[in-house]
Amino acid sequence: MIPSFNLEQYLMHHVENSHQWDLPFLPALPLPFPLSLHGLMLLMGAFFVIVIFCSLYDRKQRVPRNFTNLLECLIVFIRDEIAIKGLGEKEGRGMTPFLCTLFFFILVLNLMGLIPGFSSATANPNVTGALAFFTLCLMIFGTLRKSGWRGFQKALAPGGVPKGILFILVPIEFLGIFIKTGALMIRLFANMLAGHMVILAMLGLIPLLGFVAFPTVFLAVGVGCLEVFIALLQAYIFTLLTAIFIGQMYHPAH
């Protein structure tokens, strides 16, 4: 047992944002101000997404194969099963590029957090809040652009509701716009943070308790494999809910 080991400090050191990059077997790399570790992960995630679609994706293939086929399957799934079903044919096709960018960007960030030495930017509420903010802007300003002020009013006051109830319903519906996007932020942030905390807590038991805690390594590996699925699932859920929330504002009658 190592009495000086502090499990709480160990956990927070690995999940908090910082201005240095702790690489395995290498000295800590200081980051220039004002760049933080999660900011660096965002830049690297955006770079990886650009590389994937500009270099690895082969547009010249008439019949998609291998990695190109995988990407096209995901894109078609997002277009047909998320965008069009959530927003309708016209708006769904127009919103597909945004939803695809959102999905792949979140997925890459989630997977990067599982690589030793990297950090999960989506475990930071500031990052997930910024992503949810784009959804909020599309829910409000997208509805105003598409349907005007009258259409925005209809989204807050569905037809057929008695006027006496509107005094209560309209404020609730307006607050619901912010509550929905807040739930998007918390859902992604909490799920990604919890997974890392569980893995780090299991590994932290080894220096705390000694060799008797070594079997927790196998549990940590199992949770790590589950985290790969969670990374894909959370990117899908964030994209799906974004399409649904925007579609509810665009088509309040449905």
C-alpha positions in Angstrom: 0.0 0.0 0.0 1.2 3.5 -0.8 -0.2 5.9 1.8 0.7 9.1 -0.1 -1.5 8.1 -3.0 -4.6 10.2 -3.3 -7.3 8.6 -5.4 -9.4 11.8 -5.6 -6.5 13.9 -6.9 -5.6 11.1 -9.4 -9.2 11.1 -10.8 -9.5 14.8 -11.1 -6.1 15.2 -12.7 -7.1 12.9 -15.5 -10.6 14.4 -16.2 -10.1 18.1 -15.6 -9.0 20.5 -18.3 -5.4 21.9 -18.1 -2.8 23.8 -20.0 -0.4 20.9 -20.4 -0.6 17.6 -22.2 0.5 14.6 -20.2 1.9 12.1 -22.7 2.7 8.5 -21.7 6.4 8.0 -20.9 7.2 11.6 -21.8 7.5 14.8 -19.9 4.4 17.0 -19.7 4.0 19.2 -22.8 3.0 22.8 -21.9 0.4 24.4 -24.1 0.6 28.0 -25.3 -1.9 30.4 -23.7 -4.8 30.5 -24.2 -4.9 27.0 -25.7 -6.1 24.3 -23.2 -5.9 20.5 -23.4 -9.6 20.2 -24.4 -9.2 23.0 -26.9 -6.3 21.1 -28.4 -8.5 18.0 -28.6 -11.2 20.0 -30.4 -8.6 21.2 -33.0 -7.3 17.7 -33.5 -10.8 16.2 -33.7 -11.7 18.7 -36.4 -8.5 17.9 -38.2 -9.2 14.2 -38.1 -12.7 14.7 -39.5 -11.3 16.7 -42.4 -8.6 14.1 -43.1 -11.2 11.3 -43.0 -13.5 12.9 -45.6 -10.8 14.7 -47.7 -8.2 11.9 -47.8 -9.6 8.5 -46.7 -13.0 8.9 -48.3 -12.6 8.1 -52.0 -15.2 9.9 -54.1 -14.0 8.3 -57.3 -15.3 4.9 -56.4 -18.5 4.3 -58.4 -19.3 1.4 -56.1 -18.2 2.3 -52.6 -15.8 -0.2 -51.0 -14.1 -0.7 -47.6 -13.9 2.5 -45.5 -15.7 4.6 -48.1 -18.6 2.2 -48.0 -18.7 2.4 -44.2 -18.8 6.2 -44.3 -21.5 6.3 -46.9 -23.6 3.8 -44.9 -23.4 6.1 -41.9 -24.2 9.2 -44.0 -27.2 7.6 -45.6 -28.4 6.3 -42.3 -28.2 9.8 -40.8 -30.0 11.3 -43.8 -32.8 8.8 -44.1 -33.3 7.6 -40.5 -32.5 10.8 -38.6 -32.7 13.9 -40.7 -35.7 13.1 -43.0 -37.7 11.3 -40.3 -37.1 14.1 -37.8 -37.4 17.1 -40.1 -39.3 16.0 -43.2 -38.0 15.5 -46.8 -37.0 19.0 -47.7 -35.6 20.3 -44.4 -34.1 16.9 -43.6 -32.0 16.9 -46.8 -30.9 20.5 -46.2 -30.0 19.7 -42.6 -28.1 16.5 -43.4 -24.7 18.1 -43.8 -25.0 19.8 -40.3 -26.2 16.6 -38.7 -23.4 14.5 -40.3 -20.8 17.0 -39.2 -22.2 16.9 -35.7 -22.3 13.1 -35.5 -18.8 12.5 -36.9 -17.2 15.3 -34.8 -18.7 14.1 -31.6 -17.8 10.5 -32.5 -14.2 11.3 -33.1 -13.9 13.3 -29.9 -15.5 10.5 -27.9 -13.1 7.9 -29.4 -10.1 10.2 -28.9 -10.8 10.2 -25.2 -10.3 6.4 -25.1 -6.7 6.7 -26.4 -4.1 6.7 -23.7 -2.5 10.1 -23.4 -5.5 11.9 -25.0 -8.4 13.6 -23.3 -12.1 13.5 -23.8 -13.3 17.0 -24.8 -16.9 15.8 -24.7 -16.4 15.2 -20.9 -16.3 19.0 -20.6 -19.7 20.7 -20.1 -18.3 23.8 -21.9 -17.7 21.7 -25.0 -21.0 19.9 -25.0 -22.8 23.2 -24.1 -21.2 24.8 -27.2 -22.5 21.9 -29.4 -25.9 22.2 -27.8 -25.9 26.0 -28.5 -25.8 25.3 -32.2 -29.0 23.3 -31.8 -30.6 26.1 -29.8 -29.8 28.6 -32.5 -31.3 26.4 -35.2 -34.4 25.8 -33.0 -35.0 29.6 -32.6 -33.4 31.4 -35.5 -34.0 28.5 -37.9 -37.7 28.5 -37.1 -37.9 32.3 -37.5 -36.1 32.1 -40.9 -38.3 29.3 -42.1 -41.7 30.3 -40.8 -41.3 33.8 -39.5 -42.6 35.2 -36.2 -46.0 33.6 -36.7 -44.5 30.2 -37.2 -42.4 30.6 -34.1 -45.6 31.6 -32.2 -47.3 28.5 -33.4 -44.5 26.3 -32.2 -45.0 27.7 -28.7 -48.8 27.8 -28.8 -50.2 24.7 -30.6 -53.5 25.1 -32.3 -56.7 24.0 -30.5 -55.5 24.9 -27.1 -57.9 27.1 -25.0 -56.7 30.7 -24.7 -56.8 30.5 -20.9 -54.2 27.7 -20.9 -51.9 29.6 -23.3 -50.8 31.9 -20.5 -49.3 28.9 -18.8 -48.4 26.8 -21.8 -46.4 29.4 -23.8 -43.9 30.2 -21.0 -43.4 26.5 -20.4 -42.9 25.8 -24.1 -40.4 28.7 -24.3 -38.4 27.4 -21.3 -38.7 24.0 -22.8 -36.5 25.1 -25.7 -33.6 25.8 -23.3 -34.4 22.8 -21.1 -34.1 20.5 -24.2 -30.7 21.9 -25.3 -29.6 21.8 -21.6 -30.5 18.1 -21.5 -28.4 17.6 -24.7 -25.4 19.2 -23.0 -25.7 17.3 -19.7 -26.5 13.9 -21.3 -23.3 13.8 -23.5 -21.1 15.4 -20.8 -22.3 13.1 -18.0 -22.1 9.9 -19.9 -18.6 10.5 -21.2 -17.3 11.7 -17.9 -18.9 8.8 -15.9 -17.2 6.2 -18.2 -13.8 7.7 -17.7 -14.3 8.1 -13.9 -15.2 4.4 -13.6 -12.1 3.3 -15.6 -9.8 5.6 -13.7 -11.3 4.6 -10.3 -10.7 0.9 -11.1 -7.1 1.5 -12.1 -6.5 3.8 -9.2 -7.3 1.0 -6.8 -4.0 -0.7 -7.7 -1.6 1.9 -6.2 -4.1 2.4 -3.4 -4.6 -1.3 -2.4 -1.7 -3.0 -4.0 -1.6 -6.3 -5.9 -4.9 -7.5 -4.4 -6.6 -5.0 -6.7 -5.0 -6.2 -9.9 -8.2 -8.0 -11.1 -9.8 -4.6 -11.5 -7.6 -4.2 -14.6 -9.8 -6.8 -16.4 -12.9 -4.9 -15.3 -11.4 -1.7 -16.6 -10.7 -3.3 -19.9 -14.3 -4.5 -20.1 -15.6 -1.1 -19.3 -13.2 0.4 -21.9 -14.7 -1.9 -24.6 -18.2 -0.8 -23.5 -17.0 2.8 -23.8 -16.3 2.3 -27.5 -20.0 1.4 -28.0 -21.0 4.3 -25.7 -19.0 6.7 -27.8 -20.9 5.7 -30.9 -24.3 5.6 -29.1 -23.9 9.0 -27.5 -23.0 10.6 -30.9 -26.1 9.0 -32.4 -28.3 10.1 -29.5 -27.1 13.7 -29.6 -27.6 13.8 -33.4 -31.1 12.2 -33.2 -32.3 14.5 -30.4 -31.0 17.5 -32.3 -33.0 16.5 -35.4 -36.1 15.8 -33.3 -36.0 19.1 -31.3 -35.5 21.1 -34.5 -38.2 19.2 -36.2 -40.7 19.9 -33.4 -40.1 23.6 -33.9 -40.2 23.5 -37.7 -43.4 21.4 -37.7 -45.4 22.1 -34.5 -48.5 20.6 -36.0 -46.9 17.1 -36.0 
